[in-house]
Amino acid sequence: MPKPYPREFRDDVVRVARDRDPGVTVEQIAKDFGVHPMTLFTWLRQADVDAGVKPGTTSGESAELREARKRIKLLEQENEVLRRAAAYLSQANLPGKGSTRS
């Protein structure tokens, strides 16, 4: 997966695309900055969402969701380890099984 562009670069490219002269296309701006035109269109769409112009999930909310999903996955893994440990320990403590004591 390619390395993401820095936030400052994306913001600058979006600003240039928004302030472009009549007759200058988004494709030309994308080519000038060395990004794919669809990438620039995606950035423009996300900038509209972040500015509240269009409905959708803002960049901040997306980052928060990613972090929450990571945390949920970690907690689910911890619960699975604890569940297995409890099952193992309950089997080890059964009377008469592996124990020489009376």
N, C-alpha and C positions, 0 to 999 in steps of 0.2 A: 504494500500500500504506500503511495507516495506521501512524503512528509507534508503536513498542512502548511499553508502559507501563514506568515505572521499576521496577527490581528491588525497591526498598523498598515501593513501592505494592503490587506483587503479593504480597510476603511478608506485608504487613499484611492484605490482603484474605483470603488463605489462612488466616492465623491467626484472623481473625474468623469465617470459615466453619467452621473446626474447633471453635472454642469457642462456637458458637451455642447458644442455649437450645433446649430441646425445642419443637417446633412451628414453629420458624423454618426456612424452606426456603432452600436455596442460591440459588434464583431470586430470593427477596426480598433476600438479601444482595447479589447481583449488581446488582439494580435500584438498591439504596441507594448502591452505589459507582459506578454508571453504566457497568458492563461487561455484556457479553452473558453470559447464563448458561452457554453452552457454553465461553466463554473461561474462566470461573471453574472449570468442571469440568476443563478441560484443565490449569489451574494446579494444582488439587488432585491430579490424577493425576501430574503432573510432580513435585510436592512429595513424593508417596509414593515415587516412583522415586529421587529425590535422597536421601531418608531411608533407603533400603534396604528399605522395606516391600514394594515391588513390583519385579519384574525389569524391566530396560529400560536405556536409555542415559541417564546422568545429564546434567545441564545442562553440567557441566564437560567431559564427554566429547564432547558435541555441539559445543561451542565448539572443542575441539581438532580434531575431525573437519573442521569448516568451515575452520579455518586450514590443515590438512593438504591439503585439496582445493584451496584457493586456491594453495598452494605447488606442488602437483603440476601444476596448470594452467599456472602461470607457467613451470615447468621444461619442460613440453611445448612451450610457445610458443618458449622459448629454443632448445630442440633443433631445432625446425622452422626457425628462422632460421639456425642453424649449418649444418643440412643443405642448405638452399638456397644459402647462401654458399659452401659447399664445392663444390657442383655448378656454380655459376657460375664460381668460380675455376678449377676443373678444365677447364671449357670454354675459358676465356680463355687457358690455358697450353698448348693443343694446338699443336703445330708446324704452320706453314704457314697457320694460320687467323688472318687479320688482322694478321699480322706481316710487315714488309718486310725483316727480317733473314734472312740465309741461314745 
